[in-house]
Amino acid sequence: MALFTDDPAVRGAKPLMDSTGAIGKGYEAWIAFIYQRKDVRLLSTSESADPHLAQSLRMAYDLGLKVFAFH
């Protein structure tokens, strides 16, 4: 499992908050995480490294954000 991010992402939650506004207006919003490791099977946010980002992603997902991860 890979955890994103390993350090607080100061501006990381802003695009997620913007997407919730767009979803509220009827738009579809997506986010894609790209990772470059072949040994990763699961990708998750790191609650301990950046709880604000993790909470923002959960909230946006609950509101309809489509979340994808690719390698």
C-alpha positions, 0 to 999 in steps of 0.5 A: 500500500502506498500512502499519499502524501508523506508531508502536509500538502499546504495547497493540496486540499484546495482543488478538492474543495473547488471540486465540491463546489463544482459538484454542487452546481451539477458538474462531474468532477474527477481526480487521478493519482499517478504512482510509479511503483509496480509493487503498489496494489492500494493507494490511500491518503495518509491520515497522519501526514496530512489529516486535512487532505485526507478529510477533504478527499473523503468529503469530496468523494462522499459528495460525488468526486470520482477518484482514480489511481493509475500506475 
